[in-house]
């Protein structure tokens, strides 16, 4: 392995080698999530329906699963952040990969007994922390400030590109052969995502994550933490509530997968244009990139609300396409600002505190969803909350040209 790694490093400079390896990890991870991501909420929901006998129990089951997962993630940050710093990013992502295998195995077991969802949620909470803290930290460490938008865009394009066929293929597999086979295929790809990690240099940090430090960080960076919370609210609605809503509207796993794949594929142009525009506007050194972020954020919020009006396959496709096309104009600048803050205030420190507040945002969505989704018009209310969450991220524009 050392000989192969040495060849990889010699063919490019170290910085570019690390960046390329991180891209390959992103590719395989996104392919796995593309296959599985939108179907996990449906799977947990259907288990709840079978267990409780009605759609309401299915919704409650999914929201409870989400609450437990993200509360575990909050705890896992305190337990694991120091280990991630000391043992390094490769160790952390490797452990996360094996936890991912365990997680999907526990989901399969949940078909036999609903109580297997409890350890599955706990394992997922730790997997999230062990993967996403080093992953986002590496984006800062390996990135280049002068082309930050391009690098965020490349990752976005890789995410979407490798995920385009995933939902379509995943829907066919789940519809024809069941979730067991789907999880098996997805886990195989997930394990493959670990290989590129060993072509990176070891990375360790000494940022010092702790309760006292969080209080100090809150004093200096309230706006950032509120932005992280809002991002969690928006993503919680998009990643968990939206797939369930579409499944209830359409009623078909195959059509859900096909619609999601099509919207992701067509929207890739938006990622390309948004990343180019962010770097270009930021190069002026003024507030031009902030305006891009504000406009992109507002349009994304509007499309989030409008998605709740979908009533059939074509309206789901059209409204999801609008959302997916608008999202990069918000998300590319947002991650640029997060990475800038991390460079200033400590990489693992910022990403760890982001994970805490992001998870609390998802918890809020799940708790509200448990109640509100039972009401007439409840889906539209939740999509409105998701839009407000996105708007809460606007204060991050203070990091423009820092």
Residue pairs with C-beta under 8 A, 6 or more apart in sequence:
1 198
4 199
5 198
5 199
8 17
8 21
8 199
9 17
11 17
12 20
14 201
15 142
15 144
17 199
17 200
18 138
18 141
18 142
18 200
18 201
19 142
19 143
19 151
21 196
21 197
21 199
21 200
22 135
22 138
22 139
22 142
22 196
22 200
23 154
23 155
23 158
24 195
24 196
24 199
25 93
25 135
25 193
25 194
25 196
25 197
26 155
26 158
26 159
26 162
27 158
27 162
27 193
28 162
28 189
28 190
28 192
28 193
28 195
28 196
29 131
29 190
29 193
30 158
30 159
30 160
30 161
30 162
30 163
30 166
31 162
31 163
31 166
31 189
31 193
32 100
32 166
32 186
32 187
32 189
32 190
32 193
33 163
33 166
34 162
34 163
34 164
34 165
34 166
34 167
34 170
35 166
35 167
35 169
35 170
35 173
35 182
35 185
35 186
35 189
36 104
36 166
36 170
36 182
36 183
36 186
37 163
37 166
37 167
37 239
38 167
38 170
38 243
38 256
38 257
38 260
39 167
39 170
39 171
39 174
39 179
39 182
39 243
39 253
39 256
39 257
40 107
41 62
41 239
41 240
41 241
41 243
41 244
42 243
42 244
42 247
42 253
42 256
43 107
43 179
44 61
44 62
44 65
44 107
44 110
44 117
45 58
45 59
45 61
45 62
45 244
45 247
46 58
47 58
47 61
47 110
47 111
47 114
47 117
48 57
48 58
48 59
48 60
48 61
48 62
48 114
49 55
49 57
49 58
49 61
51 57
51 61
51 114
52 58
52 60
52 61
55 248
56 374
59 244
59 369
59 370
59 373
59 374
60 370
61 114
61 117
62 240
62 244
63 366
63 367
63 369
63 370
63 373
64 366
64 370
65 117
65 120
65 121
66 236
66 240
66 362
66 363
66 365
66 366
67 363
67 366
67 367
68 118
68 121
68 122
68 125
69 121
69 122
69 124
69 125
69 128
70 125
70 232
70 359
70 360
70 362
70 363
70 366
71 125
71 359
71 363
72 121
72 122
72 124
72 125
72 126
73 125
73 126
73 128
73 129
73 355
73 359
74 355
74 356
74 359
74 360
75 125
76 125
76 126
76 128
76 129
76 130
77 129
77 133
77 209
77 352
77 355
77 356
77 359
78 209
78 211
80 92
80 126
80 129
80 130
80 133
81 129
81 133
81 209
81 348
81 352
82 209
83 92
84 91
84 92
84 130
84 133
84 134
84 348
85 204
85 205
85 206
85 207
85 209
85 348
86 204
87 204
88 202
88 203
88 204
89 134
89 137
89 138
89 197
89 200
89 202
89 203
89 204
90 197
90 198
90 200
90 202
90 203
92 130
92 131
92 133
92 134
93 130
93 131
93 134
93 135
93 194
93 197
94 194
94 197
95 130
96 126
96 127
96 130
96 131
97 131
97 190
97 191
97 193
97 194
99 123
99 124
99 126
99 127
99 130
100 127
100 131
100 187
100 190
101 187
101 190
101 191
102 123
103 120
103 123
103 124
103 127
104 183
104 186
104 187
105 183
105 187
106 116
106 117
106 119
106 120
106 123
107 116
107 117
107 120
107 179
107 183
108 179
108 180
108 183
109 116
109 120
110 116
110 117
110 120
111 179
111 180
128 355
128 359
129 355
132 351
132 355
133 348
133 351
133 352
133 355
134 203
136 338
136 339
136 342
136 351
136 354
137 203
137 205
137 342
137 347
137 348
137 351
138 200
138 203
139 151
139 152
139 155
139 335
139 339
140 339
140 342
140 343
140 347
140 351
141 203
141 347
143 151
143 339
144 151
145 340
145 343
146 279
146 283
147 279
148 278
148 279
148 282
148 336
148 339
148 340
149 274
149 275
149 276
149 277
149 278
149 279
149 282
149 332
149 333
149 336
150 275
150 276
150 279
152 275
152 278
152 332
152 335
152 336
152 339
153 271
153 272
153 274
153 275
153 276
153 278
153 328
153 332
154 275
156 271
156 275
156 328
156 331
156 332
157 268
157 271
157 272
160 264
160 265
160 267
160 268
160 271
161 268
163 261
163 264
164 261
164 264
164 265
164 268
165 261
166 261
167 256
167 257
167 258
167 260
167 261
167 264
168 257
168 258
168 260
168 261
168 262
169 257
170 182
170 186
170 257
171 252
171 253
171 254
171 255
171 256
171 257
171 258
172 254
172 257
173 181
173 182
173 185
174 181
174 182
174 253
174 257
175 252
175 253
175 254
205 346
205 347
205 348
207 346
207 347
207 348
207 349
207 352
208 346
208 349
209 348
209 349
209 352
209 353
213 349
214 353
214 356
217 225
217 345
217 349
217 353
218 225
220 345
221 341
221 345
223 395
223 396
223 398
224 341
224 350
224 354
224 395
224 396
225 353
225 357
226 357
226 392
226 395
227 334
227 392
227 393
227 394
227 395
227 396
228 353
228 354
228 356
228 357
228 358
228 361
229 357
229 358
229 360
229 361
229 364
229 389
229 392
230 361
230 388
230 389
230 390
230 391
230 392
230 393
231 334
231 358
231 361
231 389
231 390
231 392
231 393
232 357
232 358
232 359
232 360
232 361
232 362
232 364
232 365
232 389
233 361
233 362
233 364
233 365
233 385
233 386
233 388
233 389
233 390
233 392
234 304
234 361
234 386
234 387
234 389
234 390
234 393
235 358
235 361
235 362
236 361
236 362
236 364
236 365
236 366
236 386
236 389
237 304
237 365
237 382
237 383
237 385
237 386
237 389
238 304
238 323
238 386
240 362
240 365
240 366
241 365
241 369
241 373
241 379
241 382
241 383
241 386
242 307
242 320
242 383
243 256
243 260
245 308
245 310
245 379
246 256
246 259
246 260
246 310
246 316
246 320
247 253
247 256
249 310
249 311
249 312
249 316
250 256
250 259
250 312
250 313
250 316
255 313
259 313
259 316
259 317
259 320
260 320
262 317
262 321
263 317
263 320
263 321
263 323
263 324
264 324
266 321
266 324
266 325
267 321
267 324
267 325
267 327
267 328
269 325
270 324
270 325
270 326
270 327
270 328
270 329
271 328
271 332
273 328
274 292
274 296
274 328
274 329
274 331
274 332
274 333
275 328
275 332
277 292
277 329
278 289
278 292
278 332
278 333
278 336
281 288
281 289
281 291
281 292
282 288
282 289
282 336
282 400
282 401
285 401
286 401
287 400
289 333
289 336
289 400
289 401
290 333
290 397
290 400
292 329
292 333
293 329
293 330
293 333
293 334
293 337
293 394
293 396
293 397
293 400
294 394
294 397
295 329
296 326
296 328
296 329
296 330
296 333
297 330
297 390
297 391
297 393
297 394
298 391
299 326
299 329
299 330
300 323
300 326
300 327
300 329
300 330
300 387
300 390
301 387
301 388
301 390
301 391
302 326
302 387
303 319
303 322
303 323
303 326
304 323
304 383
304 386
304 387
304 390
305 380
305 383
305 384
305 387
306 319
306 322
307 319
307 320
307 322
307 323
307 383
308 379
308 380
308 382
308 383
308 384
309 315
309 319
309 380
310 316
310 319
310 320
330 390
330 393
333 397
334 393
334 396
336 399
337 396
337 397
337 398
337 399
337 400
338 350
338 354
338 396
338 399
340 399
340 402
341 350
341 396
341 399
341 402
342 349
342 350
342 351
344 402
361 389
365 382
365 385
365 386
365 389
368 382
368 385
369 382
372 378
372 381
372 382
373 379
373 382
375 381
